[in-house]
Amino acid sequence: MSQVLDSRRKTKIYFAVGILLAVVAAIFLFSRPAKVDYIDVSAKDYARTLLCTGRVALEESAEIRAKVPGTITDIKKSEGDSVSQGDVLAVLDSSERRLELSKALSDLASARAGYENLISRDYPLAAKDYEQASLEYSAAYDAHERVKSLYEMGGISKQELDNSKSRLDILAAELEKATIRLEALSDGGSLRKEKLSQVEKSASYIEQLRRQIAEHTLYSPISGIMIYRQAERGEFVQAGQLLFHIGNPRSRYVGIMVDEQDLALLKVGQEAVISPKAYPEKRIGGRLDYISPSVEGETGTVKIRIKPLEDDEVLVKDLTVDADIKIGEYKAAIALPSEYVISDDGRSYVFAYRSGKAVKTEIQASINPSLGKLIVEKGISQGDKVLRPEGLRDGQRVSLGGQVN
């Protein structure tokens, strides 16, 4: 019986000792300073930038529209194809106009033949008829004058005088007719003008038809790339309908509207970094090359343009991009990640490592969006150690853990 009691007594003693050891271990662990990651503060030079958002545009681009209605019979280029200035893009059916042209050419040939006949045949005949009529009238006039003299002397009858006068009148009428025809066929005359007008009208109509036929073939006005195509073979299109859009990728720029309050910070020639929204890891160098001389009245913004310094294919038309424009520098500045800064009642604080303790220290800082960090203006200095603040209390004992770059 006594052995059983001794065994129970020993078990209680062991249990009490175990509890005591656990309490001692807990006290040791809880009194041990927590290890906290930290940043070793150093002053560096940082670029001061203005963060903007804009879209990629092409300085050199062209929209090609149908000039006449018709059915597309051939398309030469597809989206993404390289295009040279003057390349044929599409052909519309022009068969009806070509039939009209064939008839118009025949009509022109007839009109020219008629005009040439007037010059080479009709005019010389009219001139000859006029000359003959003029001679006959002159001879009849002289003869009539002699008849008049004889009649006045009583040498002939009144009937003979009247016959002479009638012949003279007939020849005068024929001379007038010959004169009118010759004048009409002469240079500047009505008949010659009419024939020449027929030739000119036919020639003008032919030129009009040829222009219309030429408008059935669409050419590229610039060299570049087919950005998009809105036409298919066999499709009927209307005059003015948009069919193709061509752009020169070498003329890319980023168009941005900035607040007029930031205008004083900008000047042509400033460096920039372009970052596409679709490719945030991309960093493409650029330069500010244009600032609009006017402000948009309704929005209070100013248009600027950034020219990429690299020919990067990701910068497609209308792509949304961020652009960091370098407007100055922070000299020997301290920058901290935002997660190391806490806000309390409108003020900013960090936990600085001071003699084994986390000391809550007020700072003055401003955010730099392009760095993704805060620029500290007051409160800590180079060489200080700033602790990661999660779970810390002011005055808490800590030890330094891993250094964060």
PEBELJO-V219194 format. One record per backbone hydrogen bond with DSSP energy under -1.0 kcal/mol. NH is the residue of the N-H (numbers start at 0). CO is the residue of the C=O. If there is no record, write none. Layout:
BEGIN
nh=(NH/NH)
co=(CO/CO)
END
This chain:
BEGIN
nh=(4/5/6/7/8/9/10/11/12/13/14/15/16/17/18/19/20/21/22/23/24/25/26/27/28/29/30/33/35/37/38/40/43/45/47/49/51/53/54/55/56/58/61/63/65/69/71/72/73/75/79/80/82/85/86/88/89/90/91/92/97/98/99/100/101/102/103/104/105/106/107/108/109/110/111/112/113/114/115/116/117/118/119/120/121/122/124/125/126/127/128/129/130/131/132/133/134/135/136/137/138/139/140/141/142/143/144/145/146/147/148/149/150/151/152/153/154/160/161/162/163/164/165/166/167/168/169/170/171/172/173/174/175/176/177/178/179/180/181/182/183/184/185/188/191/192/193/194/195/196/197/198/199/200/201/202/203/204/205/206/207/208/209/210/211/212/213/214/215/216/217/219/223/224/225/226/227/229/233/234/236/239/240/242/243/244/245/246/247/250/251/252/253/254/255/257/259/261/262/264/265/268/269/271/272/273/274/276/281/283/285/286/287/288/289/291/295/299/301/303/304/305/306/308/311/314/315/317/318/320/321/322/323/324/325/326/327/329/332/335/339/340/341/343/346/348/349/351/352/353/356/357/358/360/362/363/365/367/371/372/373/374/375/376/377/382/383/385/386/387/391/394/395/397/398/400/403)
co=(0/1/2/3/4/5/6/7/8/9/10/11/12/13/14/15/16/17/18/19/20/21/22/23/24/25/26/396/398/401/385/383/332/329/327/324/322/320/254/318/252/250/245/243/240/236/234/90/90/88/225/77/223/219/83/217/217/73/215/70/93/94/95/96/97/98/99/100/101/102/103/104/105/106/107/108/109/110/111/112/113/114/115/116/116/117/120/121/122/123/124/125/126/127/128/129/130/131/132/133/134/135/136/137/138/139/140/141/142/143/144/145/146/147/148/150/149/156/157/158/159/160/161/162/163/164/165/166/167/168/169/170/171/172/173/174/175/176/177/178/179/180/181/185/183/188/189/190/191/192/193/194/195/196/197/198/199/200/201/202/203/204/205/206/207/208/209/210/212/213/89/86/82/246/80/244/244/242/71/231/69/65/237/63/63/227/61/224/59/247/248/56/305/54/303/301/299/258/259/261/262/287/266/285/323/283/321/319/278/273/271/306/269/304/304/302/300/295/257/255/289/253/286/284/309/311/313/55/315/53/274/51/272/49/270/47/47/45/43/373/336/337/348/346/343/341/360/358/384/356/353/395/351/349/347/377/374/372/367/367/335/365/333/363/363/40/380/38/350/36/388/357/392/355/33/35/37)
END
